[in-house]
Amino acid sequence: MHPSTVLRRIRKIEAKRDDPLLDEILTRISIKSKTNSNKNEVCMNTYITPTTCQNEITEKKDVIRILRRLCEKNAFLVMALSLPKAVVMRGTGKSQVRSAVLSRELGQSLLIKGWIERTGGGKLNRYEVTSAGRASLKRMIYEQLETQKATGFAEAPNAFQEQHREWGERYVTSEGDARSQKIKVNLRESPINMLGRKKR
């Protein structure tokens, strides 16, 4: 890439470090990286134990739970460095209710992945889900369903394709038949998009 493009991306990350929670986790990662380098440690992914796998499964379930709550209408996450826990709230004004509780570390993990972004600062920082977070939630839910049961298809749909789909129902009437039939459709797909992907 051109040096100016690289510089703009660096400045974008530097601007995000104005968020104290993001700055803390980036600093912690930097220190941990230097410590591991000095000790000449082997990458942790080399050693996979049942406990490690179970922890990853548990954390993934927590991520799905929190992202689902954040995708609800008027939902937002509240986090602060002075508090060990973060809270997902839903509603506006005096009608706000708590819908989920999570550790601050898990909230910071969502933040560094770009699945949530800060929309308000102060003593308590406010965060909302991003489009990347919504797409990741769709992909993880689909992968979870695929793990639980076999699809029966010769070739299973790709999880990354699934995150861009939005399933809904439509009523279609066949020619010569007055009755309408309910079918499952991808609301984000259209015949025009399909024609646009065809080679000339």
Buried (B, 14 or more C-beta within 10 A) or exposed (E): EEEEEEEEEEEEEEEBEEBBBBEBBBEEEEEEEEEEEEEEEEEEEEEEEEEEEEEEEEBEEBBBEBBBBBBBEEBBBBBBEEEEEBBBBBBEEEEBEEBBEBEBEBBBBBBBEEBBBBEEEEEEBBBBBBEBBBBBBBBBBBBBEBEEEEEEEEEEEEBEEBBEBEEEEEEEEEEEEEEEEEEEBBEEEEEEEEEEEEEE
